[in-house]
């Protein structure tokens, strides 16, 4: 290929407008510097990665080992929402864990990880120009899914003063009238905040107030979408389901809730989760998935069923105790280093406020994270990467052993700001 032709080839525009419209990934520079420090032989403590460092429990691996040897599981996966055995296990889990009765074939859909369902939900239930309500700060995929579906994103400010929960009465009237999806995530990523049943009752009341089944007119109604990825990672209090709200009814309430097996069972790489919701919403999401993927490997679904049936297995309880020990190591360590921390009751993360500098102000989280990596070989996720509203906050993942967490806190405490 000639140099001129090569130059022309490199200049062909291939990046779509929808991809270009996605919010920027703000951690590239920190990732680059982290790799440089590791390449230079530095002892880097990575508190940024949200990936369990413990293996998947053996009873799940054994179920997978057996299932993958069966011919029926080596063929195309079941379409239309997932294997019956997995959906039945998900329904039992909802009943036993939350006291919520659902029909496994009408109210459950298997997802290739909950991220898959979260990103595709707007494709299923919105039209271009619809409004999607997203907490700010929040898990980025809520906004990403909205942008890819050509929807408008309305940020709902949350802060320590609101206990990191949105105030529904503060949603601008125009956005409220045109809202099609209301996203909630408790226990939260990144803030580690939790919510109670009365909060979800208020959320259901707010979405129900404009719900018109079958209508696509001006008052479309708003679907409550709850992301409950960390339901079994609890320390003091068990997280609740949106479906436990007394005014929520699986047959009439326009809502859907996403569950993930990733963190509960140390199965991040397995990519399996499920959604439970109103039959019409589940059917539309299943319809999108039937057109864009071929379903999840049947053997993983069989193993997922074993995981859900064993959600009270001793291995799961041991994992919770391990994360509790790590939380109880890093929280006092961060406080001793001058950070404000609310002890999380559940979830996979600790959300902390940056120390104050010599001017008496809390440090910008990007500055804090950069200095921490450069001078203490420790990686945290700056809150500014999630939202400008979180510039004074940072996130720590409970994914390293307690001695390393204590070491990381000691490194932070030695720095001058």
N, C-alpha and C positions, 0 to 999 in steps of 0.2 A: 504494500500500500504506500503510495507516495505521501510525502509530508503534507502537501496541500490537501489531499483527500482525507488524510488522518485528522487534520485540523478541522475540516468541514464536519467530519463524523462526530468529533467531540463537541461541536457547537449546536448539534441538533437539540431543540428543546423537548424534553421528555417529562419534565416535572409538571404535574397537573395543578390547576389553580386550587383545587380542594386540598392537595397535599401541601402546597405553599401556604395555605391559610392556617395550617396547624400552628399552635403556639410553639415557640422555639424551645429546643432542649437546652437548658441552661447549665447542665452539669458537664458538658464536653471538656471544658478547660480543667476542671478538677479531676476528671477521669484521666486526662492526658498526664497531668502532673503526678497523679497516683502511680500510673504505669512507669513513669520516669523514675520515681523514687524506688519502686520495687526493683526495676532494672539495675539501679545503682547499688542494690544490696541493702536498702533500708528496711528496718523492721516495722512495716506499716500495719497498723491496727485498723481494719476496715469495719466501721460501724454504720456504713451506708447501705450495704447490700441487705435486701429483705428476703434472703433465701436461707431456710433452715440448715444448720450444720449437722443435724442429727439424721440418721437413716430412717427410711420408711419402716414402720413396725413390721415385724416378721410375719404376723398373721395375714397382713395384706399382701406381702410379697409372695407368700405361699399360695394364696388364692389366685394371684396373677400367674404364677408358675404353672398351676394346674390348668387354668382356663386357656392359656395361650397354646396349649398342646392339642386342644380340640379343634377339629377341622372347621366346624361351624363358626368358630371365632377367628379363623384365618381368612375368611371371606369378607365381602363388603359388610360394613357394620349395619345394624338395624337403622332404618330411617324413620322419620315421623316423630322424633322426640326421644329416642333412646331405647335400650333394652328394657323389657318389662321387669326383669329382675332388679335392675338398678332403680327404676322409677318406683317400684314397690318399696324398696329399701329407703328411698328418699321420703316417701309418704309415711313410712313407719317412724323415721327419724323425726319428721315434723310432728307426728302425733305424740310420741314418747317424750321428746325433748321440750316441745312447746305447747302441747295439748291442742294442736290444730289438726283437724281432720280434713284430708284432701283426697281427691280421686287421683291415683297415680297416673292414669292414662289421659286425663283431661286437664289436670292442674300442674303437671310436672313436665319439664323438658330438660334433657341432658345437654350440657354445654362442654365445649373443649376448654375447660377452665372458665371461671366466671367472667374473666375479661372478655372472652369471646361473646358471651351473651350481652354483656354491658355495652360493648361497642356496636353490636348489631341491633339492639333494641330500637334506636331511632329509625333505622331503615324500615323496621316493621310497622311502626305506629305513627310516624310523622310524615308530613309533606314539607317540601322546601319552604322555608320562611316561617315555619312554626317556631315557637319559643321553648327552650329547654332551660329549666332552673337548676343551677349548680351551686353548691356551697363554695365559699371562697375564704380560705384555701380548701382544696379537695384533691382527691385522686385524679390525675390528669385525664384518664380515659373517658370520664363523663363529658368533658368538653370536646375531646377528640372525636368521640362518636357523634356528637352534635354537629361539629364542623363538617365531617365527612358526609353527613346527611343533608347538608345545606340548610341547617337550622340556625336560628339566632340563639345566642347564649346570654342568659341573664344571670349575673353573679349575685348570690345571696351572702352578704358579708357575715362572717362569724368571727368571734374573738373570745379571749378569756372572759370578758365581761358577759358574754352570752353563753358561757360554758361551751363554746365552739359549736353551738346549734343555731340554725337560722330562726329569725322571728318572722312568722308568716305574714303578720299584719304589716310588715315593712316592705313587702314585695310591691314594687310600683304597679298601680292599677292596670296600665297598658300591658305590662308583662304578664300580670296575673290573668288578664282576660284572654291572652293568646297562648298561655302556657299549655304544653302538651305532655311534658314529663317533669316531675319534681324529683330530683335525685337526693337521697339521704344515705349516709354511711356511718353506722355506729355498731361496734367500736370503729373509730375513724382512723383512716390513713390520710394525712400524716399526724393528726392531733391527738390520737389515742383517747379522745373523748367518748363517753358512752351516753346512751339515751334510755329513758324509761318508758313504760307503757303509756302514761299520760301524754308524753311528747308525741308518740305515734298516734294516739287518739286525736290529738289536735291536727296532726298532719292528714289523717284520714278525713276528718271533718272539713279541712280546707279544700282537699281535692274533690270530695263528694259534693261540695257546694255548687260546683259548675258541671257536674257529670251528667251527660245526656246520652244514654246508650244508643249506639247506631247513628249518632248525629255527626255530621262533618260541617256543620254551620259555624257561625261566628263564635258561639259559645261551645267549643269542642269538648270542654272538660279536660281535666289534667290527670294523668296517670301517676300514681305514687310508685316510685322505683326505689327499693331499699337494697343496699349492698351490705350483706351480713357475712363478710368473708371470714370473720374472726369469732364466730359464735362460741367455739369451744376453747378459745384461748382466754380463759378468765382466771382471776386470782381471788377476788373477794365475792363478787356478785356475777351470776350468770347473765350474759347479754340476752335481751329479749328480741322477739320477732315482731315485725310490724303487724303480722297477722294475729298477734295476741291482743291488739287494741280491741276493746269491747264493741266498737262501732265498725269493725272490719268483718266483712263476710266474703268468703271465697267465691260465692256464686254471684255477688252483686257489686262488690267494691272494685273499682278500677285500679288494681295494684299488682305489682310483681316484686318478688324478692329473690335476690341472687345469693347462692351459697357456694362456698369453695371448699374443696378437700385439701387444697395446697398446704396451708399452714397448720390446720388442725392435725393432719396425719403425716406431715413432712412429705408431701407428694407434689411439690411445685413442678417438677419435671414431667409428671404424669399427665398434666393438663386435663383435669376433670372437675366439673362442678355441676350445679343444676339450678334451675329457676322454678319457683313455685308461685302460681298466681291465678288470676281470673282466667277462665278457660279461653275466652276470646283473645286475650293478650298472649297467652301461652301458644295458641294456635298460630297467631301471626308471626311470633318469633320462630316457631318451628318451621313455618313456611319459608322464611328467609333462609334459615340454615339448610333446609332441604335443597335450596337452589345454589348455595355458595360453598357447601362442604359435603363430604360424604359420611359425616358422622364420626364418632369416636370409636377407636379399636374396641371391639366387643370384650376382649379379655380385660382391658382396663376398666370397662364398665362393671364386669363381674367382680374385679378387685375393689372397685369403688363401692359396690353393694356390701361387700364384706367389711369395708371400712365404716360405712354408715351404721351397719348392724352392730359394729363393735365400738361405737363412740364412747362407751363407758369402760373399754378395755383397760387393764392396768398400765399398758404401755402408753396410752394416751394420758392417763393421770400422771405418770412419771414425767412425761414431756411438759405438762403444765407446771409441775413442781420445779422443773429445771428452769423454765422461763421466769417463774416467780423468784427463784434464787438470783437469777441474773438481774431482774428488775430491782430487787432489794440491794444489789451491789452497786448498780450504776446511779440510781436516784440520789442516795446520800453523797456519792462521790461527786456528782455534778453540782449538788448544792454546796459542797465544800469548796468547789472551784468557782463559786460566785454566780451560778446559774439558777434561775427560778424554774422549779419543776413541780408539776402536780402529779402525784403518784398515780399511774394508770391502774384502773381496776381490771382491765382486760386489754387484749390486743397484742400486737407483735412489736410495738414501737414505744419509745419514750419521746415526748415532745417537750423541749426545754427552751427557755429564753436565754439569749446570749448574755455574757457578763457585761458589766458597764465599763466603759473606757475611762481615761483620765478626765474626760470632760463631763462625766456623770451620766452619759447617755449609753443606752444599750448598743452594742456593736451591730453593724450591718452583718447579716448572716453570711453573705458571700465573702466579706472581708474576714470574718471569724473563721469560716471553713478553710479559706486559703491559707491563713496564718497557721492554723492548726495542722494542716498538712505539711506546710513548708518547714515549720519549726518543731513539730511534735510527732510527725509521721502518723497522724491519726485522721481518719476520714469520717466526716459526718455529712448529712444532707442538709444544705442550707434551705431554710424556709422560703427564701426569695425565689427558689426554683419552682415552688408551688404557686406563689402569689406575691405581688408587691405588699399585700397586707401582712405577710408573714416575714418581713425583712429582719425582725428581731428574734426570730425563732429558728430552731434547727431540730432535725430528727435523728434519733439513734435507734438502730435495730438491735434486738436482743439475740443476735446471731453469732456471738463469740462467747467463749467460756468466761465464767465469772472472774478468774484471775486477770484475764486480758482486759475485761471491762474496768476492773479496779486500776489496772495499769494505765488505761486510756484516761480515766478521770484524774489520776495523779499527774499525767503529762499536761492536761489542761490547766490544772491548778498551778503548775510551775511557770506558766507563761504570764507575761505582763502585758496589759492591754492599754 
